[in-house]
Amino acid sequence: MNLESLSRAANEARGLAIDAVHQCSSGHLGLPLGCAEIGAALFGHALRVNPEQPKWLNRDRFVLSAGHGSMFLYSWLHLAGYDLSIEEVAKFRVLHSKTPGHPESFETPGVEATTGPLGQGIANGVGYAVSSKMMAARFNTSEHPIFDQHIVVLAGDGCMQEGVAQEASAFAGHAQLDNLILIYDSNDVTLDALAEASQIEDTAQRYRAFEWDVQTVDGHDIPAFLAAFERAKTATGKPQLIIAKTVIGKGIPEVAGTSKGHGEGGAKFADAARKALGLPEEHFFVSCDTRSYFAELKKARIAEYEAWSALYKAWSAANPDKAALIESGVKQEIPADLLARIPVFPADAKLATRKAGSDVLQPIAEALPLAVSGSADLYGSTLNYINSSKDWSPKNYGGRNIRYGIREHAMGGIMNGIAFDGIFRASGATFMVFADYLRPSIRVAALSGLPVAYIFTHDSVGVGEDGPTHQPVETVSGLRVIPNLDVIRPADPEETAAAFAAAMQRTNGPTVLSLTRQVVPNLSFAPVETRREGTLKGAYILVKETAPLETILLAAGSEVQHAVAAAKELGEGVRVVSMPSMERFERQSAEYREEILPIGCRRRVAIEAGVSDLWYRWVGLDGKVLGIDRFGISAPGDQVMGILGMTAANVVAAVRGLA
């Protein structure tokens, strides 16, 4: 460690942040300035990374949970030698730059997670730590311990106040994730005011209660911080919290230590601040000494990477099957015949799609050894336990069933972290009505293109006696409006098989599987191939008209059976279209969409046990939607369905009422 070089780099990183925020008149200076010494200690010494190989499997992962401080991360990635030029740093928050307002994993080399919604990065870090523990348990051998990385998260007061962070931290303590180091930038300031205006708790005591080790240091004292960090890296049995006391906006005396230092308020003092920091008039300045220091450090890091690569090569030679498995995970390879590996259900099967999902999950888990399945204390109801494996726990980090506890929000963020790491395929389950607990995580997964699967059961008013608090009339449609999120609501066991396969085969975004608690019939009058392949396409003709087409009935999930029954009564000119996934159907060719829903047939009725609005896209102004545009009722599920109009008779009446 060269303290002089690190201190110089810290001030120059401050200068980069000041210049970038000043140039675009937008951004957050508080964290980049207040945590500059922490950045110098990490990126200038302590982190095991290789900027030339930002996805090195055994790298330390650094997650900036306080994503508003993105210029902190961009400055240090640039100085450390990642593929992030000074020109890109100078284009902070400019259209099409690699330095967007908040870090995005798909935009910038070295950014491990898309962060911005506060607290999410802490949950992502926990997910990374889970993935790391699984990697070590599944692949390390006594001769070749190829995985021993640490997960480092930098968070501020805003992150620490959010509920998702506390859920994730409690989970991490219970799981004994001693490979996780959380750095709390404790500057006693939030955006609006001093932190005392909104918080009084003893964070150290809270985390000790979570079963974490806790250290408190001066965040501007580089040797003290590094000593704490090294202790954290060598600790065992508990996750590690370093409370780093800092001055927000340090380097701009006019705003330092105040809420004004959080945002761009200090930018107007840029010239004076840069001069006080000993920086020249040149903007976006990095000294030759700093360039030289990081160039030498980069050589050392590359050498460490090459030594590890030799170890990995020896391990691969000794363990070719395991090496092939890791490679398949990195490449997100999914067997092309995955759907064919799922046995066909008996023609007379009558079961809830959650139970069908349980049956489907087992061959999928066999075909995908890197798939893991979690639940928010609901395995007995969501039925998504991988029977061939055991619980993931400190006693068995190789297990594939993760018990998240009653922590849906953390579950979503942790699954994102697992997906960001890119080795394991994460899925997790709860009741559909609780999807809103993890909606922010779902949104980030969709934004980041993460292949996460959400298994949401009890998906309609068919839940029955639990009443309107547990009957998700609006939830499925609320999820459908999230860009890049596939929602699949299968109607029978074979559609369920295809839905699970579709979720696993998708590599560029997440998928919601919407499953029933109540029993539904197997629609065995239609060929298995028709139902499976049609589900993959999002919609298909389930019942073909036997006379000139007059009417199209559309439905999804448990209401498809009512459309089928109605068609039998309405006559030969009626077509039934099962539409388990609007999003997948939208991606089909115009020719296929016209084949299924010919524009010339405007007599259309849709039925689904949920809010009706989204279905009008498919029935048009001349059609009718039978939905539930109110909250539910506490009564047995079949009674609720009948009272709220989810019947074949209502479909028949709606068709006969069309012009």
C-alpha positions, 0 to 999 in steps of 0.5 A: 500500500502506498498511502501517498498515492491513495490519498492523491487518487482520492482527491483526483477522484473527487475532482472527476466527480465535481467536474462531471456533475458540474458539466451536466448540472445534474447528479449527486456529489455527496457520496463520491466526495465523502467516500473517496478514501474508501474508493481509494482503499478498495479500488486502489488496493484491497479488491481482487479484480482484473479490469481486463476481465471484468467477469472473472469468476473469482473476482471480488464483487463490488456493488454500489447500493447507493446508486445515486453516487454513481460518479464514485463508481465511474471514477474508480472504474476509470482509474482502476483501468476498466474499459471506461475512458476519461471521455466517457466519464466526461459524458456523465448522464449524457445520452448513449454514454457508458456513464448513466445517471445510476449504474446499469449492469448492461451499460458499463464494464465493472458495474455488477448490479443495476442500482438506484432504488435504495436498499436493492443493492444490499439485497443484490449483494446478499444474492451474490453472496448466496451464489458465491457460497453455492459456487464454492460448495458445488465446485471447490475441491480440496486440491483446487479451491477455485472460488473464495471471492468476497462480496463488497457492498457500499450503502448509505443511510437511504439504503439502510432505512429501506425495508428491503435492506433489513429483510436481506440483512436478517436473511444474511445473518441467519445464512452466516454469509461471511463472504459478505462485507457491507460498508455503511457510509454513515455521514449522519445526513439524508437528502432532506435533512440531518439523519436525526430527523428521521432515524434514531436506531443504533445500527451497530446493535441492530446488525449485531442482533442480526448476527453480523460482526460490526466494526466502526472506523473513520472512513477518511482514514485509509490505513484504519479502513483497510485494517478493518476491511482485512479483518472482515475478509478473514472473519468466519461465520458471520457477515461483516458490517463496517460502519465508516464515519464520513463527511458528506460532500467532503472537499466542498466546505460550503456544503460538506456535512449538510443535506445540501452536500447530497446532490449537485448543490456543491457544483457551483463551488467547483473551481474553489473546491478543486483549488483547495484539493490541490487540483490544477485548472485542467478539468477531468484531471488525473496526474501521471503519478496516479496513472502510473500507480494504477498501471502497476497495480493493474499488472499485479492484478492481472498476474493474480488472475493468471495464477488463478487461471492456472489453478482453474485449468488444473481443476478443469482437467481434473473435473471436466464434468464440473467445468462443463457445468460452469461453462453452461451456466456462464453461457446460459445454455438451456437444453433445446429439448427441455420441454420434451423432457417433461412427461405428458400428464394423463388425459383425465388429470384434474389438478391445480396448476400449482400442483402441475407446476410442482410435477413439472419442476422436478424434470426441469431441475434434473435437466438444469442442475444449476436451477435453484428454487426458493420460497417465502415460507410457503413451500407447502402452498406454492409447491415449488420444492426441488425434491431431489435436493435439500435445503440451502443452509449454512450446513449445506450451501450446495442445497437448491431450495432456499427458505427466504422466510416471510421476506418477499422483497428481499427474496426478489432482490436476492434472486436478482443478485444470483441472476446478476452473478450469472451462474445459477438460474433463480426462481422464487415463490409466493402468493400472487397477491404478495407480488407487490411486496417484490415489485421493485425487484421485479422491475429491476430484473426486467430493466436489467434483462435478468432471467429470473422466474417468479412462481406466483400461486393462488392467482385469482378470486378462486382463493376463496375463503381467505377473502379480498385481502388475498384475492389478487384481482388487479395483480396479474394485469399490474405485472403485465404492464411492466416492460420486458416481463413475461407473464404466463397464466396457464390453463391446464397441466400441459400449458403449465409444462410449457410455461415453466419451460418458457421461463427457463429458456428465456435468457433476456428477461424475467417471467412470472408464472401465474398458477391456481390453487383451485383444480382445473381440468386437463384440456385433453380434447386438444393435442398436447403439442398444440397446447404446449407449443401454443403456450410458448407462442403466447396464444393459440387456437384451442377450439377451432370453429367448424363453420365460417368464423363468427365469434372469438372467445379469449381467455387465460388461466382457470377461465379458459374452461368457461370459454370452452364450455360456452363455445359448445353451447354457442355453435359451430362458428365459435373459436376459442383462443387460449392466451396464457401470455399476452407478452409472448403473443405480441412478439409473434409475427404479424402473420401468426397473430392474424392467423389466431385473431383475424382482424375481420372477426370483430365479434369477440368476448374475453373472460378472466378473473381479474381487472378487464382493461388490458383485454380490450386490446384484443377484443376491440371496441366492438367486443366485450370483456368479462372481468372483475373490476372490484375487490373480491368476496370472502366465500368458497372459491367456486361461489366467489367465481359465480357471484363475480360472473366467471361462468360459461353462462355469462360468456354465452350471454355476453356473446348473444348480447353483441351487435 
